Amino acid sequence: MKVNVEISLYVLSDTYKDKVMQFLVDISQRKEIQITFTDMSTQLRGEYTDIMSILTNQLKEVIEQEKVVVLIKMTNTHHDFKKN
């Protein structure tokens, strides 16, 4: 099943920029999903199981090291994210 996911990661430490950038670099290396970066969030498109597996593994690393707030929205209506 194809899904669109919007995720915002807020690391609650002085090193938040480095942690967020590392998270984005790590997920952007995954070829099985499509990723769009915006100023406010990161949007992922792909198969539900692929996205959930990636988020589970990558968020676990951050959550084990830092205090964080993670906002995730998901829809199974598969629309393209295009800038106008």
Backbone atoms as SQL, in Angstrom:
CREATE TABLE atoms (id INTEGER PRIMARY KEY, chain TEXT, resi INTEGER, resn TEXT, atom TEXT, x REAL, y REAL, z REAL);
INSERT INTO atoms VALUES
  (1, 'A', 1, 'MET', 'N', 0.843, -1.170, 0.000),
  (2, 'A', 1, 'MET', 'CA', 0.000, 0.000, 0.000),
  (3, 'A', 1, 'MET', 'C', 0.894, 1.241, 0.000),
  (4, 'A', 2, 'LYS', 'N', 0.632, 2.153, -0.912),
  (5, 'A', 2, 'LYS', 'CA', 1.387, 3.399, -1.004),
  (6, 'A', 2, 'LYS', 'C', 0.864, 4.405, 0.008),
  (7, 'A', 3, 'VAL', 'N', 1.789, 5.127, 0.638),
  (8, 'A', 3, 'VAL', 'CA', 1.418, 6.172, 1.593),
  (9, 'A', 3, 'VAL', 'C', 2.299, 7.401, 1.400),
  (10, 'A', 4, 'ASN', 'N', 1.788, 8.517, 1.871),
  (11, 'A', 4, 'ASN', 'CA', 2.547, 9.758, 2.006),
  (12, 'A', 4, 'ASN', 'C', 2.691, 10.031, 3.493),
  (13, 'A', 5, 'VAL', 'N', 3.895, 10.376, 3.916),
  (14, 'A', 5, 'VAL', 'CA', 4.154, 10.659, 5.330),
  (15, 'A', 5, 'VAL', 'C', 4.861, 12.009, 5.419),
  (16, 'A', 6, 'GLU', 'N', 4.393, 12.829, 6.337),
  (17, 'A', 6, 'GLU', 'CA', 5.063, 14.091, 6.637),
  (18, 'A', 6, 'GLU', 'C', 5.615, 13.977, 8.048),
  (19, 'A', 7, 'ILE', 'N', 6.894, 14.276, 8.204),
  (20, 'A', 7, 'ILE', 'CA', 7.530, 14.134, 9.512),
  (21, 'A', 7, 'ILE', 'C', 8.302, 15.407, 9.849),
  (22, 'A', 8, 'SER', 'N', 8.171, 15.816, 11.103),
  (23, 'A', 8, 'SER', 'CA', 8.964, 16.919, 11.652),
  (24, 'A', 8, 'SER', 'C', 9.647, 16.392, 12.904),
  (25, 'A', 9, 'LEU', 'N', 10.951, 16.592, 12.986),
  (26, 'A', 9, 'LEU', 'CA', 11.751, 16.117, 14.109),
  (27, 'A', 9, 'LEU', 'C', 12.331, 17.315, 14.846),
  (28, 'A', 10, 'TYR', 'N', 12.032, 17.396, 16.123),
  (29, 'A', 10, 'TYR', 'CA', 12.540, 18.470, 16.974),
  (30, 'A', 10, 'TYR', 'C', 13.400, 17.848, 18.065),
  (31, 'A', 11, 'VAL', 'N', 14.693, 18.047, 17.969),
  (32, 'A', 11, 'VAL', 'CA', 15.623, 17.537, 18.973),
  (33, 'A', 11, 'VAL', 'C', 15.791, 18.618, 20.035),
  (34, 'A', 12, 'LEU', 'N', 15.580, 18.243, 21.296),
  (35, 'A', 12, 'LEU', 'CA', 15.576, 19.215, 22.387),
  (36, 'A', 12, 'LEU', 'C', 16.942, 19.295, 23.062),
  (37, 'A', 13, 'SER', 'N', 17.917, 19.747, 22.279),
  (38, 'A', 13, 'SER', 'CA', 19.268, 19.936, 22.821),
  (39, 'A', 13, 'SER', 'C', 19.972, 21.019, 22.019),
  (40, 'A', 14, 'ASP', 'N', 21.112, 21.448, 22.527),
  (41, 'A', 14, 'ASP', 'CA', 21.889, 22.479, 21.843),
  (42, 'A', 14, 'ASP', 'C', 22.459, 21.995, 20.514),
  (43, 'A', 15, 'THR', 'N', 22.585, 20.696, 20.359),
  (44, 'A', 15, 'THR', 'CA', 23.151, 20.130, 19.126),
  (45, 'A', 15, 'THR', 'C', 22.055, 19.684, 18.157),
  (46, 'A', 16, 'TYR', 'N', 20.896, 20.293, 18.256),
  (47, 'A', 16, 'TYR', 'CA', 19.753, 19.858, 17.454),
  (48, 'A', 16, 'TYR', 'C', 20.020, 19.907, 15.955),
  (49, 'A', 17, 'LYS', 'N', 20.742, 20.925, 15.480),
  (50, 'A', 17, 'LYS', 'CA', 20.987, 21.028, 14.030),
  (51, 'A', 17, 'LYS', 'C', 21.747, 19.821, 13.515),
  (52, 'A', 18, 'ASP', 'N', 22.795, 19.437, 14.223),
  (53, 'A', 18, 'ASP', 'CA', 23.591, 18.281, 13.795),
  (54, 'A', 18, 'ASP', 'C', 22.765, 16.996, 13.810),
  (55, 'A', 19, 'LYS', 'N', 21.970, 16.816, 14.852),
  (56, 'A', 19, 'LYS', 'CA', 21.164, 15.584, 14.981),
  (57, 'A', 19, 'LYS', 'C', 20.094, 15.508, 13.895),
  (58, 'A', 20, 'VAL', 'N', 19.424, 16.623, 13.641),
  (59, 'A', 20, 'VAL', 'CA', 18.391, 16.640, 12.604),
  (60, 'A', 20, 'VAL', 'C', 19.016, 16.428, 11.235),
  (61, 'A', 21, 'MET', 'N', 20.119, 17.085, 10.952),
  (62, 'A', 21, 'MET', 'CA', 20.785, 16.913, 9.658),
  (63, 'A', 21, 'MET', 'C', 21.239, 15.464, 9.458),
  (64, 'A', 22, 'GLN', 'N', 21.767, 14.839, 10.495),
  (65, 'A', 22, 'GLN', 'CA', 22.195, 13.450, 10.382),
  (66, 'A', 22, 'GLN', 'C', 21.007, 12.536, 10.097),
  (67, 'A', 23, 'PHE', 'N', 19.893, 12.777, 10.768),
  (68, 'A', 23, 'PHE', 'CA', 18.675, 12.014, 10.524),
  (69, 'A', 23, 'PHE', 'C', 18.244, 12.161, 9.061),
  (70, 'A', 24, 'LEU', 'N', 18.257, 13.388, 8.550),
  (71, 'A', 24, 'LEU', 'CA', 17.855, 13.625, 7.165),
  (72, 'A', 24, 'LEU', 'C', 18.812, 12.977, 6.168),
  (73, 'A', 25, 'VAL', 'N', 20.097, 13.049, 6.441),
  (74, 'A', 25, 'VAL', 'CA', 21.084, 12.394, 5.576),
  (75, 'A', 25, 'VAL', 'C', 20.857, 10.881, 5.560),
  (76, 'A', 26, 'ASP', 'N', 20.635, 10.315, 6.733),
  (77, 'A', 26, 'ASP', 'CA', 20.444, 8.866, 6.835),
  (78, 'A', 26, 'ASP', 'C', 19.208, 8.401, 6.065),
  (79, 'A', 27, 'ILE', 'N', 18.080, 9.097, 6.215),
  (80, 'A', 27, 'ILE', 'CA', 16.886, 8.636, 5.502),
  (81, 'A', 27, 'ILE', 'C', 16.958, 8.947, 4.009),
  (82, 'A', 28, 'SER', 'N', 17.695, 9.980, 3.634),
  (83, 'A', 28, 'SER', 'CA', 17.778, 10.337, 2.213),
  (84, 'A', 28, 'SER', 'C', 18.604, 9.338, 1.413),
  (85, 'A', 29, 'GLN', 'N', 19.376, 8.516, 2.071),
  (86, 'A', 29, 'GLN', 'CA', 20.175, 7.496, 1.381),
  (87, 'A', 29, 'GLN', 'C', 19.361, 6.270, 1.013),
  (88, 'A', 30, 'ARG', 'N', 18.134, 6.191, 1.474),
  (89, 'A', 30, 'ARG', 'CA', 17.278, 5.041, 1.210),
  (90, 'A', 30, 'ARG', 'C', 16.639, 5.180, -0.158),
  (91, 'A', 31, 'LYS', 'N', 16.889, 4.245, -1.041),
  (92, 'A', 31, 'LYS', 'CA', 16.429, 4.316, -2.429),
  (93, 'A', 31, 'LYS', 'C', 14.998, 3.832, -2.614),
  (94, 'A', 32, 'GLU', 'N', 14.438, 3.130, -1.638),
  (95, 'A', 32, 'GLU', 'CA', 13.110, 2.553, -1.806),
  (96, 'A', 32, 'GLU', 'C', 11.972, 3.538, -1.561),
  (97, 'A', 33, 'ILE', 'N', 12.300, 4.773, -1.138),
  (98, 'A', 33, 'ILE', 'CA', 11.272, 5.787, -0.918),
  (99, 'A', 33, 'ILE', 'C', 11.665, 7.076, -1.622),
  (100, 'A', 34, 'GLN', 'N', 10.674, 7.917, -1.869),
  (101, 'A', 34, 'GLN', 'CA', 10.916, 9.246, -2.430),
  (102, 'A', 34, 'GLN', 'C', 10.830, 10.253, -1.294),
  (103, 'A', 35, 'ILE', 'N', 11.733, 11.222, -1.304),
  (104, 'A', 35, 'ILE', 'CA', 11.802, 12.192, -0.211),
  (105, 'A', 35, 'ILE', 'C', 11.785, 13.604, -0.778),
  (106, 'A', 36, 'THR', 'N', 10.978, 14.460, -0.144),
  (107, 'A', 36, 'THR', 'CA', 10.945, 15.882, -0.461),
  (108, 'A', 36, 'THR', 'C', 11.223, 16.646, 0.825),
  (109, 'A', 37, 'PHE', 'N', 12.208, 17.538, 0.768),
  (110, 'A', 37, 'PHE', 'CA', 12.534, 18.363, 1.928),
  (111, 'A', 37, 'PHE', 'C', 11.906, 19.731, 1.749),
  (112, 'A', 38, 'THR', 'N', 11.263, 20.225, 2.810),
  (113, 'A', 38, 'THR', 'CA', 10.731, 21.581, 2.813),
  (114, 'A', 38, 'THR', 'C', 11.288, 22.302, 4.029),
  (115, 'A', 39, 'ASP', 'N', 10.976, 23.576, 4.143),
  (116, 'A', 39, 'ASP', 'CA', 11.453, 24.352, 5.291),
  (117, 'A', 39, 'ASP', 'C', 10.827, 23.894, 6.601),
  (118, 'A', 40, 'MET', 'N', 9.620, 23.325, 6.516),
  (119, 'A', 40, 'MET', 'CA', 8.867, 22.983, 7.722),
  (120, 'A', 40, 'MET', 'C', 8.866, 21.497, 8.060),
  (121, 'A', 41, 'SER', 'N', 9.119, 20.626, 7.079),
  (122, 'A', 41, 'SER', 'CA', 9.003, 19.192, 7.329),
  (123, 'A', 41, 'SER', 'C', 9.704, 18.419, 6.215),
  (124, 'A', 42, 'THR', 'N', 9.692, 17.121, 6.376),
  (125, 'A', 42, 'THR', 'CA', 10.189, 16.205, 5.346),
  (126, 'A', 42, 'THR', 'C', 9.033, 15.308, 4.948),
  (127, 'A', 43, 'GLN', 'N', 8.870, 15.116, 3.651),
  (128, 'A', 43, 'GLN', 'CA', 7.766, 14.312, 3.148),
  (129, 'A', 43, 'GLN', 'C', 8.320, 13.060, 2.480),
  (130, 'A', 44, 'LEU', 'N', 7.753, 11.931, 2.847),
  (131, 'A', 44, 'LEU', 'CA', 8.191, 10.639, 2.329),
  (132, 'A', 44, 'LEU', 'C', 7.048, 10.009, 1.550),
  (133, 'A', 45, 'ARG', 'N', 7.386, 9.351, 0.436),
  (134, 'A', 45, 'ARG', 'CA', 6.390, 8.627, -0.344),
  (135, 'A', 45, 'ARG', 'C', 6.926, 7.248, -0.653),
  (136, 'A', 46, 'GLY', 'N', 6.048, 6.262, -0.550),
  (137, 'A', 46, 'GLY', 'CA', 6.460, 4.905, -0.874),
  (138, 'A', 46, 'GLY', 'C', 5.553, 3.878, -0.242),
  (139, 'A', 47, 'GLU', 'N', 6.051, 2.666, -0.197),
  (140, 'A', 47, 'GLU', 'CA', 5.296, 1.576, 0.408),
  (141, 'A', 47, 'GLU', 'C', 5.273, 1.736, 1.934),
  (142, 'A', 48, 'TYR', 'N', 4.118, 1.475, 2.503),
  (143, 'A', 48, 'TYR', 'CA', 3.922, 1.610, 3.953),
  (144, 'A', 48, 'TYR', 'C', 4.993, 0.859, 4.745),
  (145, 'A', 49, 'THR', 'N', 5.232, -0.398, 4.392),
  (146, 'A', 49, 'THR', 'CA', 6.184, -1.203, 5.165),
  (147, 'A', 49, 'THR', 'C', 7.604, -0.656, 5.054),
  (148, 'A', 50, 'ASP', 'N', 7.979, -0.146, 3.882),
  (149, 'A', 50, 'ASP', 'CA', 9.316, 0.440, 3.722),
  (150, 'A', 50, 'ASP', 'C', 9.469, 1.685, 4.589),
  (151, 'A', 51, 'ILE', 'N', 8.491, 2.580, 4.514),
  (152, 'A', 51, 'ILE', 'CA', 8.570, 3.830, 5.273),
  (153, 'A', 51, 'ILE', 'C', 8.576, 3.560, 6.774),
  (154, 'A', 52, 'MET', 'N', 7.697, 2.690, 7.231),
  (155, 'A', 52, 'MET', 'CA', 7.627, 2.417, 8.668),
  (156, 'A', 52, 'MET', 'C', 8.906, 1.750, 9.173),
  (157, 'A', 53, 'SER', 'N', 9.495, 0.886, 8.376),
  (158, 'A', 53, 'SER', 'CA', 10.755, 0.243, 8.758),
  (159, 'A', 53, 'SER', 'C', 11.880, 1.280, 8.879),
  (160, 'A', 54, 'ILE', 'N', 11.960, 2.165, 7.892),
  (161, 'A', 54, 'ILE', 'CA', 12.985, 3.210, 7.907),
  (162, 'A', 54, 'ILE', 'C', 12.799, 4.125, 9.117),
  (163, 'A', 55, 'LEU', 'N', 11.571, 4.588, 9.335),
  (164, 'A', 55, 'LEU', 'CA', 11.321, 5.486, 10.460),
  (165, 'A', 55, 'LEU', 'C', 11.579, 4.803, 11.792),
  (166, 'A', 56, 'THR', 'N', 11.171, 3.555, 11.913),
  (167, 'A', 56, 'THR', 'CA', 11.405, 2.820, 13.161),
  (168, 'A', 56, 'THR', 'C', 12.893, 2.758, 13.477),
  (169, 'A', 57, 'ASN', 'N', 13.691, 2.385, 12.507),
  (170, 'A', 57, 'ASN', 'CA', 15.134, 2.237, 12.734),
  (171, 'A', 57, 'ASN', 'C', 15.831, 3.576, 12.950),
  (172, 'A', 58, 'GLN', 'N', 15.534, 4.556, 12.110),
  (173, 'A', 58, 'GLN', 'CA', 16.233, 5.835, 12.197),
  (174, 'A', 58, 'GLN', 'C', 15.800, 6.640, 13.416),
  (175, 'A', 59, 'LEU', 'N', 14.517, 6.618, 13.745),
  (176, 'A', 59, 'LEU', 'CA', 14.065, 7.352, 14.926),
  (177, 'A', 59, 'LEU', 'C', 14.565, 6.713, 16.210),
  (178, 'A', 60, 'LYS', 'N', 14.689, 5.400, 16.220),
  (179, 'A', 60, 'LYS', 'CA', 15.189, 4.706, 17.409),
  (180, 'A', 60, 'LYS', 'C', 16.568, 5.232, 17.803),
  (181, 'A', 61, 'GLU', 'N', 17.427, 5.434, 16.799),
  (182, 'A', 61, 'GLU', 'CA', 18.774, 5.942, 17.080),
  (183, 'A', 61, 'GLU', 'C', 18.726, 7.317, 17.742),
  (184, 'A', 62, 'VAL', 'N', 17.887, 8.197, 17.220),
  (185, 'A', 62, 'VAL', 'CA', 17.798, 9.551, 17.766),
  (186, 'A', 62, 'VAL', 'C', 17.160, 9.536, 19.153),
  (187, 'A', 63, 'ILE', 'N', 16.079, 8.791, 19.289),
  (188, 'A', 63, 'ILE', 'CA', 15.340, 8.751, 20.555),
  (189, 'A', 63, 'ILE', 'C', 16.173, 8.159, 21.683),
  (190, 'A', 64, 'GLU', 'N', 17.042, 7.220, 21.372),
  (191, 'A', 64, 'GLU', 'CA', 17.904, 6.629, 22.398),
  (192, 'A', 64, 'GLU', 'C', 18.968, 7.604, 22.886),
  (193, 'A', 65, 'GLN', 'N', 19.297, 8.605, 22.073),
  (194, 'A', 65, 'GLN', 'CA', 20.377, 9.526, 22.412),
  (195, 'A', 65, 'GLN', 'C', 19.909, 10.882, 22.926),
  (196, 'A', 66, 'GLU', 'N', 18.718, 11.306, 22.491),
  (197, 'A', 66, 'GLU', 'CA', 18.261, 12.665, 22.759),
  (198, 'A', 66, 'GLU', 'C', 16.803, 12.693, 23.198),
  (199, 'A', 67, 'LYS', 'N', 16.416, 13.789, 23.827),
  (200, 'A', 67, 'LYS', 'CA', 15.004, 14.054, 24.056),
  (201, 'A', 67, 'LYS', 'C', 14.481, 14.709, 22.784),
  (202, 'A', 68, 'VAL', 'N', 13.341, 14.228, 22.303),
  (203, 'A', 68, 'VAL', 'CA', 12.836, 14.711, 21.017),
  (204, 'A', 68, 'VAL', 'C', 11.313, 14.855, 21.037),
  (205, 'A', 69, 'VAL', 'N', 10.826, 15.639, 20.104),
  (206, 'A', 69, 'VAL', 'CA', 9.417, 15.679, 19.745),
  (207, 'A', 69, 'VAL', 'C', 9.362, 15.295, 18.273),
  (208, 'A', 70, 'VAL', 'N', 8.515, 14.330, 17.947),
  (209, 'A', 70, 'VAL', 'CA', 8.370, 13.878, 16.564),
  (210, 'A', 70, 'VAL', 'C', 6.906, 14.023, 16.176),
  (211, 'A', 71, 'LEU', 'N', 6.665, 14.729, 15.079),
  (212, 'A', 71, 'LEU', 'CA', 5.315, 14.873, 14.543),
  (213, 'A', 71, 'LEU', 'C', 5.245, 14.115, 13.230),
  (214, 'A', 72, 'ILE', 'N', 4.290, 13.198, 13.125),
  (215, 'A', 72, 'ILE', 'CA', 4.143, 12.392, 11.917),
  (216, 'A', 72, 'ILE', 'C', 2.687, 12.432, 11.473),
  (217, 'A', 73, 'LYS', 'N', 2.495, 12.737, 10.192),
  (218, 'A', 73, 'LYS', 'CA', 1.170, 12.661, 9.584),
  (219, 'A', 73, 'LYS', 'C', 1.268, 11.691, 8.416),
  (220, 'A', 74, 'MET', 'N', 0.206, 10.895, 8.222),
  (221, 'A', 74, 'MET', 'CA', 0.231, 9.897, 7.158),
  (222, 'A', 74, 'MET', 'C', -1.116, 9.865, 6.451),
  (223, 'A', 75, 'THR', 'N', -1.064, 9.668, 5.145),
  (224, 'A', 75, 'THR', 'CA', -2.265, 9.473, 4.358),
  (225, 'A', 75, 'THR', 'C', -2.031, 8.353, 3.352),
  (226, 'A', 76, 'ASN', 'N', -3.083, 7.637, 3.039),
  (227, 'A', 76, 'ASN', 'CA', -2.957, 6.591, 2.020),
  (228, 'A', 76, 'ASN', 'C', -3.533, 7.055, 0.684),
  (229, 'A', 77, 'THR', 'N', -3.791, 8.362, 0.568),
  (230, 'A', 77, 'THR', 'CA', -4.145, 8.930, -0.725),
  (231, 'A', 77, 'THR', 'C', -2.844, 9.419, -1.336),
  (232, 'A', 78, 'HIS', 'N', -2.403, 8.791, -2.373),
  (233, 'A', 78, 'HIS', 'CA', -1.064, 8.997, -2.917),
  (234, 'A', 78, 'HIS', 'C', -1.065, 10.134, -3.931),
  (235, 'A', 79, 'HIS', 'N', -0.723, 11.334, -3.470),
  (236, 'A', 79, 'HIS', 'CA', -0.628, 12.506, -4.326),
  (237, 'A', 79, 'HIS', 'C', 0.829, 12.933, -4.423),
  (238, 'A', 80, 'ASP', 'N', 1.175, 13.551, -5.547),
  (239, 'A', 80, 'ASP', 'CA', 2.515, 14.083, -5.698),
  (240, 'A', 80, 'ASP', 'C', 2.652, 15.370, -4.903),
  (241, 'A', 81, 'PHE', 'N', 3.817, 15.559, -4.289),
  (242, 'A', 81, 'PHE', 'CA', 4.143, 16.812, -3.639),
  (243, 'A', 81, 'PHE', 'C', 4.906, 17.643, -4.642),
  (244, 'A', 82, 'LYS', 'N', 4.285, 18.665, -5.145),
  (245, 'A', 82, 'LYS', 'CA', 4.941, 19.534, -6.134),
  (246, 'A', 82, 'LYS', 'C', 4.834, 20.968, -5.691),
  (247, 'A', 83, 'LYS', 'N', 5.918, 21.704, -5.854),
  (248, 'A', 83, 'LYS', 'CA', 5.885, 23.130, -5.544),
  (249, 'A', 83, 'LYS', 'C', 5.256, 23.857, -6.713),
  (250, 'A', 84, 'ASN', 'N', 4.433, 24.860, -6.401),
  (251, 'A', 84, 'ASN', 'CA', 3.814, 25.680, -7.462),
  (252, 'A', 84, 'ASN', 'C', 4.682, 26.853, -7.773);
